[in-house]
Amino acid sequence: MKDNKLIERFMGVESSFDLHYHTSWDWLMPVISKCYQEHSRDAYFIQHNKHLLESIKNCDISKAHQIVLGFINQKNYTEVYTATCYKCNEEIEYTDVFSMCPLCLQAI
């Protein structure tokens, strides 16, 4: 499956066997964990976090897989800028016109 190869590259691994990111929580959860650990401040991830948590809670691996793929695709094809949040002066990475950190955006 082409989508799983994209996840494999995101994870920095290469394998010659079948990939089961779309059918196994054992495979997908490390990907979700990496998203949270390394990219939890990205605007796309924050925007879709609620849906990702709902899909995990409802054991909907297909939806979780699609959200993760959307995030990876967005990360791969979007230019990332570095700026300082104009509200709290925290350094942030952003991909759109907003220049506030996620915590300040959530407080609005």
N, C-alpha and C positions, 0 to 999 in steps of 0.2 A: 504494500500500500504506500503510495507516494507521500501521503501526509505523515506517515510514521517515520519516513526517512528524514523529513524536515525536523521532526522532534528529535530524532537521533543526532542530527547535526547540532541542534540547540544544546543537547546534553553533552556534546563533545565526545561521543562514542561512535564506534563503527562495529557492526556485527555482520556476520554472513548468514545468520539464521533469521527465522521469521520474527517480526516485531509485533508486539501485542499491546501497544499503547491504547488502542481503541477498544480492547476487550478485557483488559486486566487492570484492576486497581493497583496490583503489585507493581506493574510497569508504569502506570500513569501518575501515581502519588509522588514518586521522586521528582517528576517533572513539575508538578504543582508546587512541591516544596521549593525547588530551585526558583520558580517564578516568585514565590513569596520572599525568599531569602535575598535574591539579587535584584528584583525588579518591583518590589511592592510600592515604590513611590512613583512609578510610571502612571501617567494619566489614564491610559487604556486599561491597565490592570486595576486601578482603583474603580474605574467606571464599571467594570465587569465582575468585580470581586463578589458582589452580592449574588449574582447569578451563578458564579462558580461555587460558592458556599451552598446555595440551594441545590445545585446538581449533586454535590457530594452528599448532602443530608438526605436527598431523595434517591441516592444510589443510581443516578442517571449518568452512567459513564459516557454515553454517547454525547450528551450535552457538555459535560466537563471536557471531553476530548476536543469538541468544536471550539469551546472558549479558549482552551490552551493553544490550539492551532491559530485562532484569530490573533491572540497575543503575539505568538512567535512571528506570524506573517507581518503584523504591524511593526514589530521590532526590527525585522529584516528589511523592510521597505520604507521606513520612515526616517527622515533625517532627525537626529537628536541634537538638541541645543542645550547648552549649560547656561544657567542664569542664577540670579539671586532673587529669592522671593521678596517682592516689594513690601510685604507685610511683616515678616519675621526675620528677614535677611539670611535665611537658610539657603545653602546652595542646592539647586534642583536641576534635574534633567527634564526637559519637556519636549513635546512633539507638536504642539499647537500654539495658539496665540496666548494662552494663559501663562502667566509668569508668577503664579503663587504656588507654594508647596501644597501637597495633598492635605496636610493637616489644616492649613488655613482655608483651603477650598471646602473642606468638610464642615468647618465652623460657620460657613455662610448660610 
